[in-house]
C-alpha cells in the first residue's frame, strides 16, 4: 500500500502537459457545422455551453432518433447552460441528491452539450464525453460538479451532455414499434447522436475525433454498458469509463416485454394512440409515481440487439465502485439503520438458496447495518470481476474502489457514498459546501491524473503515479483510491469465492 504523496511533491509527480495555448479573449468563439458560437471563460478554460447536438425532439420528432440540429444565423450565445431534459425536481434523498442534479429549468427541447477546452482548433487533444447519472429519471450535464474547466486544463477536451429521460427517453409502446420497427432507448440514441456530432465538430474545439472516451456514472454508466453491446455505436469511441454501473448477470428486458407497461402508462394519461401520445404536454412525460411506471433501457433489437447481447467493442475500460455503496432494504436510504431481521429478509429474497451462506459470512448482532452494506459492497466489486471475466477482450480493464469519505458533519454515517467520487475526478470540490482539507485536494489531483491519463492513452498509468495493474482474472485486486493508494484485494478470499460461485450459477 502506498500513502498519498503530500504537498509540492504531489504537484511535481502529477504534473500534466499544458494545453497547446491558453486563449485570452473574454468571449472565445468557435464555428461548428450549424454556425458560430460565442462562449465564455471559466477558471482558465474556454466554455461553450448549451450547444445543440440534435433538433428539439418535440411534436412528430417525439420518440424518434435525434435528427441534425438546424443551422442558425449570426453568432449563438453559448455562455449559459441550457435546460435539462424533462424530469421531476430533485428532492433531498441523501448526501448525493440536490447538489448532484441539475435543478432546472427543464424542457423537452434539451438535446444540448457543453464543452470546455484550452486548446486551439486542430490541436488533436483527447476528448471525454460525460453521460450523467440519475436513474434515467433525473440529471443533466449542467450540474456544477460536472464543470469541466479544471479537467480541461489537464490537456483534454471535456464534454457533458443531456439525454432524454423518463417516458421521453425510454417509452416502449406497440404503436412506436410498428412505426419504426423498434421502440424505447431514445435516450441511448441521444448519446449516439452526441458522439456522432462530436466526431464531426470536436476538432474546432481542439479535440481529436479519433480519441473520444465515453464516461458515465450510475445510470450514465448503465447507458454506456448498453452501448458497448450496440452495433449502432461502432467506431464512435475508443475507450470507456464506467463509475458505479457494471455488475454481473445484468440483462435488459425486451421492448416486447415492456410494451404492456408502456400501453398502461399511455392509458393512464388518456392517450391510446400514437397521435394522442405525441400531443401530450411535456409535463405529462414525467411519472408522478416512479414505482408505478419505470422507464429505462431495453433490448429493442436495434440499439441493443438482444437481452443477452455480448460486448461488441474491444476497447480499454476503467470501472469501479465506492466503498460506501452497498445493499439497502426497500424503502431505506443508504446507511439508515438495518436490523438483522431486515438483512435476513433481504438476503433470502434476493439470493434465494444462496442467502443462508451469505448471512453466515456476514454475521452481526441486532444492528446489521455494517454487515449488510459490507455484503452489498463486496457483491458489487465481485460483480464487476465477473463482468470483466465475461468480457472476452484483448484490451485491458482497470478496476478501482473509491474509499475517501467526503468530510462533513455526517461523514461517518454516509461514508464514501454513491456519486461522491465525481467532485474528486472533475476537481470541482469548490462547488460543494464541505470542510475540504489538503488531503481531499490531493485525492482529487491523484484521481484526476489517473482518469486523464486513461482518457489520453487508454492506460491510467504515467509519471510516478503508483502502478495501476490491469485486471487479472486470477485475482480480485483493485486500485484503492483514497488517502491510501495502491493495489490490493478489497474482498476477503472466502467471501470472494462465495460471490464467484453465486455469479457462476446465475
LINJOGI-V5710 format. One record per residue. N is the residue number from 1. RES is the residue in three letters. SS is DSSP state (2 for helix, 1 for strand, 0 for the rest). PHI is phi in whole degrees, 0 to 359 (none if undefined). OMEGA is omega in whole degrees, -180 to 180 (NA if undefined). Layout:
BEGIN
n:N res:RES ss:SS phi:PHI omega:OMEGA
n:N res:RES ss:SS phi:PHI omega:OMEGA
END
This chain:
BEGIN
n:1 res:UNK ss:0 phi:none omega:179
n:2 res:UNK ss:1 phi:256 omega:173
n:3 res:UNK ss:1 phi:280 omega:180
n:4 res:UNK ss:0 phi:296 omega:-179
n:5 res:UNK ss:0 phi:288 omega:-173
n:6 res:UNK ss:0 phi:259 omega:164
n:7 res:UNK ss:2 phi:52 omega:-175
n:8 res:UNK ss:2 phi:296 omega:179
n:9 res:UNK ss:2 phi:298 omega:178
n:10 res:UNK ss:2 phi:298 omega:-179
n:11 res:UNK ss:2 phi:301 omega:179
n:12 res:UNK ss:2 phi:293 omega:-178
n:13 res:UNK ss:2 phi:293 omega:-171
n:14 res:UNK ss:0 phi:261 omega:-179
n:15 res:UNK ss:0 phi:302 omega:-178
n:16 res:UNK ss:0 phi:247 omega:-180
n:17 res:UNK ss:0 phi:303 omega:179
n:18 res:UNK ss:0 phi:288 omega:176
n:19 res:UNK ss:0 phi:296 omega:-174
n:20 res:UNK ss:0 phi:304 omega:177
n:21 res:UNK ss:0 phi:194 omega:-180
n:22 res:UNK ss:0 phi:283 omega:178
n:23 res:UNK ss:0 phi:282 omega:-176
n:24 res:UNK ss:0 phi:246 omega:-179
n:25 res:UNK ss:0 phi:294 omega:178
n:26 res:UNK ss:0 phi:284 omega:180
n:27 res:UNK ss:0 phi:233 omega:180
n:28 res:UNK ss:0 phi:296 omega:-179
n:29 res:UNK ss:1 phi:235 omega:176
n:30 res:UNK ss:1 phi:211 omega:179
n:31 res:UNK ss:1 phi:243 omega:175
n:32 res:UNK ss:1 phi:249 omega:-175
n:33 res:UNK ss:0 phi:301 omega:-176
n:34 res:UNK ss:0 phi:271 omega:-180
n:35 res:UNK ss:1 phi:149 omega:-176
n:36 res:UNK ss:1 phi:269 omega:177
n:37 res:UNK ss:1 phi:243 omega:172
n:38 res:UNK ss:1 phi:243 omega:-175
n:39 res:UNK ss:0 phi:262 omega:-179
n:40 res:UNK ss:1 phi:214 omega:177
n:41 res:UNK ss:1 phi:254 omega:179
n:42 res:UNK ss:1 phi:224 omega:173
n:43 res:UNK ss:0 phi:49 omega:175
n:44 res:UNK ss:0 phi:88 omega:178
n:45 res:UNK ss:1 phi:233 omega:172
n:46 res:UNK ss:1 phi:276 omega:-180
n:47 res:UNK ss:1 phi:240 omega:175
n:48 res:UNK ss:1 phi:238 omega:-170
n:49 res:UNK ss:1 phi:251 omega:177
n:50 res:UNK ss:1 phi:56 omega:178
n:51 res:UNK ss:1 phi:266 omega:-177
n:52 res:UNK ss:1 phi:291 omega:171
n:53 res:UNK ss:0 phi:248 omega:177
n:54 res:UNK ss:0 phi:207 omega:176
n:55 res:UNK ss:0 phi:293 omega:179
n:56 res:UNK ss:0 phi:302 omega:-178
n:57 res:UNK ss:0 phi:278 omega:-175
n:58 res:UNK ss:0 phi:239 omega:179
n:59 res:UNK ss:2 phi:60 omega:-179
n:60 res:UNK ss:2 phi:292 omega:179
n:61 res:UNK ss:2 phi:271 omega:176
n:62 res:UNK ss:0 phi:295 omega:-178
n:63 res:UNK ss:0 phi:60 omega:170
n:64 res:UNK ss:0 phi:225 omega:175
n:65 res:UNK ss:0 phi:300 omega:-179
n:66 res:UNK ss:0 phi:299 omega:176
n:67 res:UNK ss:0 phi:247 omega:-177
n:68 res:UNK ss:0 phi:304 omega:179
n:69 res:UNK ss:0 phi:293 omega:179
n:70 res:UNK ss:0 phi:289 omega:175
n:71 res:UNK ss:0 phi:289 omega:175
n:72 res:UNK ss:0 phi:234 omega:177
n:73 res:UNK ss:0 phi:262 omega:-178
n:74 res:UNK ss:0 phi:72 omega:-179
n:75 res:UNK ss:1 phi:263 omega:180
n:76 res:UNK ss:1 phi:268 omega:177
n:77 res:UNK ss:1 phi:291 omega:179
n:78 res:UNK ss:0 phi:239 omega:-176
n:79 res:UNK ss:0 phi:258 omega:-177
n:80 res:UNK ss:0 phi:224 omega:178
n:81 res:UNK ss:0 phi:294 omega:173
n:82 res:UNK ss:0 phi:274 omega:-180
n:83 res:UNK ss:0 phi:291 omega:170
n:84 res:UNK ss:1 phi:276 omega:-179
n:85 res:UNK ss:0 phi:288 omega:-175
n:86 res:UNK ss:0 phi:305 omega:-178
n:87 res:UNK ss:0 phi:194 omega:174
n:88 res:UNK ss:0 phi:281 omega:179
n:89 res:UNK ss:0 phi:296 omega:177
n:90 res:UNK ss:0 phi:295 omega:179
n:91 res:UNK ss:0 phi:236 omega:179
n:92 res:UNK ss:0 phi:303 omega:179
n:93 res:UNK ss:0 phi:224 omega:-175
n:94 res:UNK ss:0 phi:144 omega:-173
n:95 res:UNK ss:0 phi:289 omega:-176
n:96 res:UNK ss:0 phi:260 omega:-165
n:97 res:UNK ss:0 phi:280 omega:-168
n:98 res:UNK ss:2 phi:304 omega:-174
n:99 res:UNK ss:2 phi:290 omega:-177
n:100 res:UNK ss:2 phi:256 omega:179
n:101 res:UNK ss:0 phi:238 omega:172
n:102 res:UNK ss:0 phi:276 omega:-168
n:103 res:UNK ss:0 phi:263 omega:173
n:104 res:UNK ss:0 phi:111 omega:6
n:105 res:UNK ss:0 phi:284 omega:179
n:106 res:UNK ss:1 phi:242 omega:-179
n:107 res:UNK ss:0 phi:202 omega:172
n:108 res:UNK ss:0 phi:286 omega:175
n:109 res:UNK ss:0 phi:272 omega:-167
n:110 res:UNK ss:0 phi:224 omega:-175
n:111 res:UNK ss:0 phi:280 omega:-179
n:112 res:UNK ss:1 phi:228 omega:177
n:113 res:UNK ss:1 phi:226 omega:-176
n:114 res:UNK ss:1 phi:230 omega:-175
n:115 res:UNK ss:1 phi:235 omega:171
n:116 res:UNK ss:1 phi:238 omega:-178
n:117 res:UNK ss:1 phi:207 omega:171
n:118 res:UNK ss:0 phi:239 omega:-173
n:119 res:UNK ss:0 phi:259 omega:173
n:120 res:UNK ss:0 phi:278 omega:174
n:121 res:UNK ss:0 phi:306 omega:179
n:122 res:UNK ss:0 phi:84 omega:-177
n:123 res:UNK ss:0 phi:289 omega:177
n:124 res:UNK ss:0 phi:62 omega:172
n:125 res:UNK ss:1 phi:284 omega:173
n:126 res:UNK ss:1 phi:295 omega:-173
n:127 res:UNK ss:1 phi:233 omega:171
n:128 res:UNK ss:1 phi:235 omega:173
n:129 res:UNK ss:1 phi:255 omega:-179
n:130 res:UNK ss:1 phi:262 omega:178
n:131 res:UNK ss:1 phi:255 omega:-173
n:132 res:UNK ss:0 phi:287 omega:176
n:133 res:UNK ss:0 phi:269 omega:-179
n:134 res:UNK ss:0 phi:135 omega:176
n:135 res:UNK ss:0 phi:66 omega:-176
n:136 res:UNK ss:0 phi:62 omega:179
n:137 res:UNK ss:0 phi:235 omega:-178
n:138 res:UNK ss:0 phi:216 omega:173
n:139 res:UNK ss:0 phi:108 omega:179
n:140 res:UNK ss:0 phi:184 omega:-176
n:141 res:UNK ss:0 phi:288 omega:-178
n:142 res:UNK ss:0 phi:266 omega:178
n:143 res:UNK ss:0 phi:298 omega:-176
n:144 res:UNK ss:2 phi:305 omega:-177
n:145 res:UNK ss:2 phi:290 omega:178
n:146 res:UNK ss:2 phi:266 omega:-179
n:147 res:UNK ss:0 phi:303 omega:-171
n:148 res:UNK ss:0 phi:264 omega:-174
n:149 res:UNK ss:2 phi:299 omega:-177
n:150 res:UNK ss:2 phi:294 omega:178
n:151 res:UNK ss:2 phi:292 omega:179
n:152 res:UNK ss:2 phi:297 omega:-180
n:153 res:UNK ss:0 phi:292 omega:175
n:154 res:UNK ss:0 phi:276 omega:174
n:155 res:UNK ss:0 phi:100 omega:175
n:156 res:UNK ss:0 phi:227 omega:173
n:157 res:UNK ss:1 phi:264 omega:-175
n:158 res:UNK ss:1 phi:251 omega:-178
n:159 res:UNK ss:1 phi:229 omega:170
n:160 res:UNK ss:1 phi:241 omega:-173
n:161 res:UNK ss:1 phi:213 omega:166
n:162 res:UNK ss:0 phi:255 omega:169
n:163 res:UNK ss:0 phi:215 omega:-175
n:164 res:UNK ss:0 phi:298 omega:-175
n:165 res:UNK ss:0 phi:242 omega:176
n:166 res:UNK ss:2 phi:47 omega:-177
n:167 res:UNK ss:2 phi:296 omega:-180
n:168 res:UNK ss:2 phi:297 omega:-175
n:169 res:UNK ss:2 phi:263 omega:-169
n:170 res:UNK ss:2 phi:216 omega:177
n:171 res:UNK ss:0 phi:290 omega:168
n:172 res:UNK ss:0 phi:251 omega:-175
n:173 res:UNK ss:0 phi:203 omega:-177
n:174 res:UNK ss:2 phi:302 omega:179
n:175 res:UNK ss:2 phi:291 omega:176
n:176 res:UNK ss:2 phi:294 omega:178
n:177 res:UNK ss:2 phi:295 omega:179
n:178 res:UNK ss:2 phi:295 omega:-178
n:179 res:UNK ss:2 phi:290 omega:-172
n:180 res:UNK ss:2 phi:246 omega:-175
n:181 res:UNK ss:0 phi:91 omega:178
n:182 res:UNK ss:0 phi:196 omega:174
n:183 res:UNK ss:0 phi:208 omega:-174
n:184 res:UNK ss:0 phi:92 omega:173
n:185 res:UNK ss:0 phi:66 omega:177
n:186 res:UNK ss:2 phi:293 omega:175
n:187 res:UNK ss:2 phi:296 omega:176
n:188 res:UNK ss:2 phi:293 omega:176
n:189 res:UNK ss:2 phi:298 omega:177
n:190 res:UNK ss:2 phi:296 omega:178
n:191 res:UNK ss:2 phi:297 omega:177
n:192 res:UNK ss:2 phi:299 omega:179
n:193 res:UNK ss:2 phi:295 omega:178
n:194 res:UNK ss:2 phi:295 omega:177
n:195 res:UNK ss:2 phi:296 omega:178
n:196 res:UNK ss:2 phi:296 omega:179
n:197 res:UNK ss:2 phi:298 omega:180
n:198 res:UNK ss:2 phi:295 omega:178
n:199 res:UNK ss:2 phi:301 omega:-178
n:200 res:UNK ss:2 phi:272 omega:-170
n:201 res:UNK ss:2 phi:232 omega:-170
n:202 res:UNK ss:2 phi:292 omega:180
n:203 res:UNK ss:2 phi:298 omega:-180
n:204 res:UNK ss:2 phi:292 omega:177
n:205 res:UNK ss:2 phi:263 omega:-179
n:206 res:UNK ss:0 phi:89 omega:-179
n:207 res:UNK ss:1 phi:264 omega:178
n:208 res:UNK ss:1 phi:255 omega:-178
n:209 res:UNK ss:1 phi:296 omega:178
n:210 res:UNK ss:1 phi:270 omega:-176
n:211 res:UNK ss:1 phi:234 omega:-179
n:212 res:UNK ss:1 phi:261 omega:171
n:213 res:UNK ss:1 phi:253 omega:176
n:214 res:UNK ss:1 phi:256 omega:-175
n:215 res:UNK ss:1 phi:229 omega:178
n:216 res:UNK ss:1 phi:214 omega:-179
n:217 res:UNK ss:1 phi:228 omega:179
n:218 res:UNK ss:0 phi:59 omega:178
n:219 res:UNK ss:2 phi:300 omega:177
n:220 res:UNK ss:2 phi:297 omega:176
n:221 res:UNK ss:2 phi:292 omega:176
n:222 res:UNK ss:2 phi:299 omega:178
n:223 res:UNK ss:2 phi:297 omega:-180
n:224 res:UNK ss:2 phi:293 omega:177
n:225 res:UNK ss:2 phi:302 omega:176
n:226 res:UNK ss:2 phi:293 omega:-179
n:227 res:UNK ss:2 phi:292 omega:175
n:228 res:UNK ss:0 phi:297 omega:180
n:229 res:UNK ss:0 phi:257 omega:-171
n:230 res:UNK ss:0 phi:257 omega:173
n:231 res:UNK ss:2 phi:293 omega:180
n:232 res:UNK ss:2 phi:290 omega:-179
n:233 res:UNK ss:2 phi:262 omega:-175
n:234 res:UNK ss:0 phi:302 omega:175
n:235 res:UNK ss:0 phi:78 omega:-175
n:236 res:UNK ss:0 phi:270 omega:177
n:237 res:UNK ss:0 phi:211 omega:-175
n:238 res:UNK ss:0 phi:252 omega:178
n:239 res:UNK ss:1 phi:202 omega:-178
n:240 res:UNK ss:1 phi:217 omega:174
n:241 res:UNK ss:1 phi:239 omega:-178
n:242 res:UNK ss:1 phi:234 omega:178
n:243 res:UNK ss:1 phi:266 omega:174
n:244 res:UNK ss:0 phi:55 omega:-179
n:245 res:UNK ss:0 phi:199 omega:-178
n:246 res:UNK ss:0 phi:240 omega:177
n:247 res:UNK ss:0 phi:208 omega:-175
n:248 res:UNK ss:0 phi:284 omega:168
n:249 res:UNK ss:0 phi:58 omega:177
n:250 res:UNK ss:0 phi:276 omega:178
n:251 res:UNK ss:0 phi:231 omega:-178
n:252 res:UNK ss:0 phi:263 omega:170
n:253 res:UNK ss:0 phi:293 omega:176
n:254 res:UNK ss:1 phi:276 omega:178
n:255 res:UNK ss:2 phi:301 omega:180
n:256 res:UNK ss:2 phi:300 omega:179
n:257 res:UNK ss:2 phi:293 omega:-177
n:258 res:UNK ss:2 phi:266 omega:-176
n:259 res:UNK ss:2 phi:297 omega:180
n:260 res:UNK ss:2 phi:298 omega:178
n:261 res:UNK ss:2 phi:296 omega:178
n:262 res:UNK ss:2 phi:297 omega:178
n:263 res:UNK ss:2 phi:296 omega:179
n:264 res:UNK ss:2 phi:294 omega:178
n:265 res:UNK ss:2 phi:297 omega:179
n:266 res:UNK ss:2 phi:301 omega:180
n:267 res:UNK ss:2 phi:297 omega:179
n:268 res:UNK ss:2 phi:293 omega:177
n:269 res:UNK ss:0 phi:261 omega:-178
n:270 res:UNK ss:0 phi:76 omega:-177
n:271 res:UNK ss:0 phi:240 omega:-179
n:272 res:UNK ss:0 phi:246 omega:177
n:273 res:UNK ss:0 phi:239 omega:180
n:274 res:UNK ss:2 phi:296 omega:178
n:275 res:UNK ss:2 phi:298 omega:179
n:276 res:UNK ss:2 phi:291 omega:178
n:277 res:UNK ss:2 phi:298 omega:-178
n:278 res:UNK ss:2 phi:285 omega:178
n:279 res:UNK ss:2 phi:270 omega:180
n:280 res:UNK ss:0 phi:297 omega:174
n:281 res:UNK ss:0 phi:294 omega:-178
n:282 res:UNK ss:2 phi:303 omega:-178
n:283 res:UNK ss:2 phi:297 omega:-179
n:284 res:UNK ss:2 phi:288 omega:-178
n:285 res:UNK ss:2 phi:282 omega:-178
n:286 res:UNK ss:0 phi:259 omega:-178
n:287 res:UNK ss:0 phi:297 omega:176
n:288 res:UNK ss:0 phi:288 omega:-178
n:289 res:UNK ss:0 phi:228 omega:-178
n:290 res:UNK ss:0 phi:290 omega:179
n:291 res:UNK ss:0 phi:284 omega:179
n:292 res:UNK ss:0 phi:279 omega:-179
n:293 res:UNK ss:0 phi:225 omega:-180
n:294 res:UNK ss:0 phi:246 omega:-178
n:295 res:UNK ss:0 phi:240 omega:-179
n:296 res:UNK ss:0 phi:199 omega:-179
n:297 res:UNK ss:0 phi:301 omega:178
n:298 res:UNK ss:0 phi:228 omega:170
n:299 res:UNK ss:1 phi:274 omega:-172
n:300 res:UNK ss:0 phi:267 omega:-178
n:301 res:UNK ss:0 phi:80 omega:-180
n:302 res:UNK ss:0 phi:235 omega:176
n:303 res:UNK ss:0 phi:291 omega:175
n:304 res:UNK ss:0 phi:246 omega:-171
n:305 res:UNK ss:0 phi:300 omega:-176
n:306 res:UNK ss:0 phi:204 omega:-178
n:307 res:UNK ss:0 phi:295 omega:-179
n:308 res:UNK ss:0 phi:242 omega:-178
n:309 res:UNK ss:0 phi:301 omega:179
n:310 res:UNK ss:0 phi:284 omega:174
n:311 res:UNK ss:0 phi:291 omega:-175
n:312 res:UNK ss:0 phi:264 omega:-170
n:313 res:UNK ss:0 phi:258 omega:-179
n:314 res:UNK ss:0 phi:273 omega:-175
n:315 res:UNK ss:0 phi:228 omega:175
n:316 res:UNK ss:1 phi:299 omega:-178
n:317 res:UNK ss:1 phi:227 omega:173
n:318 res:UNK ss:1 phi:239 omega:-176
n:319 res:UNK ss:1 phi:207 omega:178
n:320 res:UNK ss:1 phi:176 omega:-178
n:321 res:UNK ss:1 phi:227 omega:176
n:322 res:UNK ss:1 phi:254 omega:-178
n:323 res:UNK ss:0 phi:302 omega:-178
n:324 res:UNK ss:0 phi:277 omega:177
n:325 res:UNK ss:0 phi:274 omega:-180
n:326 res:UNK ss:0 phi:198 omega:-178
n:327 res:UNK ss:0 phi:283 omega:178
n:328 res:UNK ss:0 phi:223 omega:178
n:329 res:UNK ss:0 phi:299 omega:178
n:330 res:UNK ss:0 phi:306 omega:177
n:331 res:UNK ss:0 phi:87 omega:-179
n:332 res:UNK ss:0 phi:240 omega:175
n:333 res:UNK ss:0 phi:275 omega:179
n:334 res:UNK ss:0 phi:305 omega:175
n:335 res:UNK ss:0 phi:69 omega:165
n:336 res:UNK ss:0 phi:289 omega:-176
n:337 res:UNK ss:0 phi:305 omega:180
n:338 res:UNK ss:0 phi:236 omega:178
n:339 res:UNK ss:1 phi:280 omega:177
n:340 res:UNK ss:2 phi:299 omega:180
n:341 res:UNK ss:2 phi:297 omega:178
n:342 res:UNK ss:2 phi:295 omega:178
n:343 res:UNK ss:2 phi:299 omega:-179
n:344 res:UNK ss:2 phi:296 omega:179
n:345 res:UNK ss:2 phi:298 omega:180
n:346 res:UNK ss:2 phi:299 omega:-177
n:347 res:UNK ss:2 phi:298 omega:-177
n:348 res:UNK ss:2 phi:289 omega:179
n:349 res:UNK ss:2 phi:287 omega:-176
n:350 res:UNK ss:2 phi:282 omega:-170
n:351 res:UNK ss:2 phi:246 omega:177
n:352 res:UNK ss:2 phi:58 omega:-177
n:353 res:UNK ss:2 phi:292 omega:178
n:354 res:UNK ss:2 phi:275 omega:-175
n:355 res:UNK ss:2 phi:293 omega:-177
n:356 res:UNK ss:2 phi:298 omega:-180
n:357 res:UNK ss:2 phi:292 omega:178
n:358 res:UNK ss:2 phi:298 omega:-180
n:359 res:UNK ss:2 phi:298 omega:177
n:360 res:UNK ss:2 phi:290 omega:180
n:361 res:UNK ss:2 phi:285 omega:-178
n:362 res:UNK ss:0 phi:234 omega:-179
n:363 res:UNK ss:0 phi:288 omega:177
n:364 res:UNK ss:0 phi:196 omega:169
n:365 res:UNK ss:0 phi:274 omega:-179
n:366 res:UNK ss:0 phi:296 omega:176
n:367 res:UNK ss:1 phi:270 omega:-177
n:368 res:UNK ss:0 phi:252 omega:-177
n:369 res:UNK ss:2 phi:303 omega:-177
n:370 res:UNK ss:2 phi:295 omega:-179
n:371 res:UNK ss:2 phi:296 omega:-178
n:372 res:UNK ss:2 phi:293 omega:-179
n:373 res:UNK ss:2 phi:288 omega:175
n:374 res:UNK ss:2 phi:296 omega:178
n:375 res:UNK ss:2 phi:296 omega:179
n:376 res:UNK ss:2 phi:295 omega:179
n:377 res:UNK ss:2 phi:297 omega:-179
n:378 res:UNK ss:2 phi:298 omega:178
n:379 res:UNK ss:2 phi:296 omega:178
n:380 res:UNK ss:2 phi:295 omega:180
n:381 res:UNK ss:2 phi:300 omega:-178
n:382 res:UNK ss:2 phi:288 omega:172
n:383 res:UNK ss:2 phi:295 omega:175
n:384 res:UNK ss:2 phi:294 omega:178
n:385 res:UNK ss:2 phi:298 omega:179
n:386 res:UNK ss:2 phi:296 omega:177
n:387 res:UNK ss:2 phi:299 omega:-180
n:388 res:UNK ss:2 phi:297 omega:-179
n:389 res:UNK ss:2 phi:295 omega:-179
n:390 res:UNK ss:2 phi:280 omega:-174
n:391 res:UNK ss:0 phi:292 omega:175
n:392 res:UNK ss:0 phi:51 omega:-178
n:393 res:UNK ss:0 phi:243 omega:176
n:394 res:UNK ss:0 phi:267 omega:-180
n:395 res:UNK ss:0 phi:275 omega:-174
n:396 res:UNK ss:0 phi:285 omega:173
n:397 res:UNK ss:1 phi:232 omega:-177
n:398 res:UNK ss:1 phi:239 omega:-178
n:399 res:UNK ss:1 phi:253 omega:177
n:400 res:UNK ss:1 phi:226 omega:171
n:401 res:UNK ss:1 phi:229 omega:-178
n:402 res:UNK ss:1 phi:273 omega:-171
n:403 res:UNK ss:0 phi:237 omega:179
n:404 res:UNK ss:0 phi:286 omega:177
n:405 res:UNK ss:0 phi:270 omega:178
n:406 res:UNK ss:0 phi:300 omega:-176
n:407 res:UNK ss:0 phi:289 omega:179
n:408 res:UNK ss:0 phi:154 omega:-174
n:409 res:UNK ss:0 phi:297 omega:-178
n:410 res:UNK ss:0 phi:251 omega:-174
n:411 res:UNK ss:2 phi:303 omega:-175
n:412 res:UNK ss:2 phi:291 omega:179
n:413 res:UNK ss:2 phi:291 omega:-173
n:414 res:UNK ss:2 phi:269 omega:179
n:415 res:UNK ss:0 phi:63 omega:178
n:416 res:UNK ss:0 phi:273 omega:-168
n:417 res:UNK ss:0 phi:285 omega:179
n:418 res:UNK ss:0 phi:304 omega:180
n:419 res:UNK ss:0 phi:86 omega:-172
n:420 res:UNK ss:0 phi:291 omega:178
n:421 res:UNK ss:0 phi:284 omega:-170
n:422 res:UNK ss:2 phi:296 omega:178
n:423 res:UNK ss:2 phi:298 omega:177
n:424 res:UNK ss:2 phi:287 omega:-180
n:425 res:UNK ss:2 phi:294 omega:-177
n:426 res:UNK ss:2 phi:278 omega:-174
n:427 res:UNK ss:0 phi:57 omega:179
n:428 res:UNK ss:0 phi:237 omega:177
n:429 res:UNK ss:2 phi:304 omega:-177
n:430 res:UNK ss:2 phi:294 omega:-178
n:431 res:UNK ss:2 phi:275 omega:-178
n:432 res:UNK ss:0 phi:244 omega:-180
n:433 res:UNK ss:0 phi:275 omega:179
n:434 res:UNK ss:0 phi:226 omega:178
n:435 res:UNK ss:0 phi:281 omega:-176
n:436 res:UNK ss:0 phi:296 omega:179
n:437 res:UNK ss:0 phi:239 omega:175
n:438 res:UNK ss:2 phi:301 omega:179
n:439 res:UNK ss:2 phi:299 omega:178
n:440 res:UNK ss:2 phi:296 omega:180
n:441 res:UNK ss:2 phi:294 omega:177
n:442 res:UNK ss:2 phi:289 omega:175
n:443 res:UNK ss:2 phi:300 omega:180
n:444 res:UNK ss:2 phi:299 omega:-180
n:445 res:UNK ss:2 phi:299 omega:-179
n:446 res:UNK ss:2 phi:292 omega:-179
n:447 res:UNK ss:2 phi:298 omega:-179
n:448 res:UNK ss:2 phi:296 omega:178
n:449 res:UNK ss:2 phi:299 omega:178
n:450 res:UNK ss:2 phi:299 omega:-176
n:451 res:UNK ss:2 phi:294 omega:180
n:452 res:UNK ss:2 phi:294 omega:176
n:453 res:UNK ss:2 phi:304 omega:-180
n:454 res:UNK ss:2 phi:296 omega:179
n:455 res:UNK ss:2 phi:298 omega:-178
n:456 res:UNK ss:2 phi:285 omega:-168
n:457 res:UNK ss:2 phi:230 omega:-172
n:458 res:UNK ss:0 phi:82 omega:-179
n:459 res:UNK ss:0 phi:218 omega:-178
n:460 res:UNK ss:0 phi:287 omega:-174
n:461 res:UNK ss:0 phi:280 omega:178
n:462 res:UNK ss:0 phi:171 omega:179
n:463 res:UNK ss:0 phi:59 omega:-178
n:464 res:UNK ss:0 phi:256 omega:175
n:465 res:UNK ss:0 phi:299 omega:174
n:466 res:UNK ss:0 phi:307 omega:-173
n:467 res:UNK ss:0 phi:295 omega:175
n:468 res:UNK ss:0 phi:261 omega:-177
n:469 res:UNK ss:0 phi:280 omega:177
n:470 res:UNK ss:0 phi:294 omega:-178
n:471 res:UNK ss:0 phi:303 omega:177
n:472 res:UNK ss:0 phi:237 omega:-175
n:473 res:UNK ss:0 phi:298 omega:-180
n:474 res:UNK ss:0 phi:278 omega:-177
n:475 res:UNK ss:0 phi:231 omega:167
n:476 res:UNK ss:0 phi:235 omega:176
n:477 res:UNK ss:1 phi:289 omega:175
n:478 res:UNK ss:1 phi:226 omega:174
n:479 res:UNK ss:1 phi:277 omega:176
n:480 res:UNK ss:1 phi:276 omega:-179
n:481 res:UNK ss:1 phi:248 omega:-180
n:482 res:UNK ss:0 phi:174 omega:177
n:483 res:UNK ss:0 phi:299 omega:169
n:484 res:UNK ss:1 phi:268 omega:-170
n:485 res:UNK ss:1 phi:215 omega:176
n:486 res:UNK ss:1 phi:154 omega:-179
n:487 res:UNK ss:1 phi:277 omega:173
n:488 res:UNK ss:1 phi:194 omega:173
n:489 res:UNK ss:1 phi:287 omega:-179
n:490 res:UNK ss:0 phi:255 omega:177
n:491 res:UNK ss:0 phi:238 omega:178
n:492 res:UNK ss:0 phi:307 omega:-175
n:493 res:UNK ss:2 phi:306 omega:-179
n:494 res:UNK ss:2 phi:295 omega:179
n:495 res:UNK ss:2 phi:289 omega:177
n:496 res:UNK ss:2 phi:299 omega:179
n:497 res:UNK ss:2 phi:297 omega:177
n:498 res:UNK ss:2 phi:300 omega:-178
n:499 res:UNK ss:2 phi:293 omega:175
n:500 res:UNK ss:2 phi:299 omega:180
n:501 res:UNK ss:2 phi:295 omega:-178
n:502 res:UNK ss:2 phi:297 omega:-179
n:503 res:UNK ss:2 phi:294 omega:179
n:504 res:UNK ss:2 phi:289 omega:-178
n:505 res:UNK ss:2 phi:284 omega:-173
n:506 res:UNK ss:0 phi:281 omega:NA
END
